[in-house]
Amino acid sequence: MAQYDLIILDFDGTFTDVEKEAGPFFAAYQKEVRERYGNVDDEWQRALETLAKDPAHYGWTYEGRVVAPGNADPYLRATVIMNMIFDERGLLPDARERTRALSELYVNNYPKADTVFRPEAKQVVEALLDSGLPIFVVTNSATHDVEAKLDVLAPKGRERLTVHGNAKKYLVSEPKQSSERFDSVPETMSVDGLRRPVLLRRGAYYTLLERLWAETGANAKSTFIAGDIFELDLAMPATLGCAVHLVLKERTEEFEKNAVQQVGGHYSDGLGAILERAL
């Protein structure tokens, strides 16, 4: 008998090797940056070195609030670097204008990244689908981009795997409709090794989770969620009672491991552990 009634998976970084995918993305991203703002190569290198020295301090800022680690993947890294460059040049001081510009850079260039799957990706996805449990991909990436990657992976049972893109896991806000369950989510949590608080109240992400619970008859305590960035994928669901699993990457920081253990979750280098825990 399965341990859970619902399995939710992040995709980029969880089932793909984002560092290996990133070369064409960075090339296209920097080309567009030069076209918009001129040559920033020296500033880019300085910002990259600064970020590498203290990755726990520099986070992805969205609408004026740090919502994820800045070095967690290449896409966040590019955004954090551009925030540093904007600050240095005094450009786009308005938070909403800056967010809009950074979102455009990401959306324009994400489709140009390679697709590189983790070694066990197909095997694990097929095993999950074979379980007969409801399985969903919930991702910040565009639905059609992730659908295209899954078509390349082509796991048996692919037709049963639904993708919910643009999940806005980064958006700190209230849900569209008030909810007693969401009211129980604290504003923040403290993590060993991280000086800033983790912001927990991600209303858009919560609204999607509640929709999936309504569709499947599951609830938070019978839901298993796997992802590669604790703050985006796992922090809020864990406070709601979901079982969570962090898939490590080359640049996963110690504070992320600390965080997932603090909420009773687990982590692993590979994807195989997801099967051990979810099924």
Steps between C-alpha positions, in 0.01 A plus 500: 500500500636843403602738778345804330194596298666768285851557366615842381829550319698807412680461166796725409789412729306209649488278192749696289864601546455875486871583508562292188196651329600858566770578242273612213270676746782713641634583152158618380421677829826698500454589133159653576642680804770662282236605247289661772759642740837498323811304590473368856763225476729638772208570734359156432827334601529706818142417596559130432806500727311687774212252485735203515670633814178522703215310329297487822481879512410589141154381405253534217310820567145513367301819552747614763511178707751214494302191405767239414877439516679696230737224397250215500489463122624684188170678444492648850873574479451710186221697667704566815799611293282741304356640823855573614579668168183708512592610854854589395377703203201652677260354244134406550468606866126424496454140619212421266675639191812303589299182554336545162836548323655197670196286423526595131868403490421162655193424287677601178803280560386198704377317185856520360646281776599143423304206636717273716322245718638347818608139444202342681235742377312275260512195727371693800221677312386170349498329840296781651250491215478121524390535864158620388516797739411848376831658392536866403790720399470843665760745372578868468600441139253540216272200455579453131877508561484223760248303292753508214776368728276219623422409140875463442536285815202296374431291811249218472168642619595854395137575410406470868748763617347847517718812524390809688738775395540861609430389857649822645658324796706816544200726559460599865133592522162397631302241302216612275245368751541506875579166659521387860765250397716773345446718808699241696812566290745724691656801332855366523726224624860517618756261355834400649778653292278762333499854638179611328157348569326271253170653389225239512169652392496424127135558413501412129679171565259423783199564274631244251566243773149545636360450150692172462380381840142573398543316168663189648341473843845518659604734778826653618594208724448248219706700247864437409694782329850482347699801386849643477460843667372487856355852518310477173389138489484367853495759780133597499367149423703362790342746743160380377588139578621365164786251486789667316819384331789716379694378196853634531693675226867583458448839665246413770607685815519350848222728626257337256585157641455642849165648404348182360611306807353766730154436350533122520583447133784317331754563226701291255752540220305285258138445403475139614429605857177659382366153420609367837314775680196559279390145419 
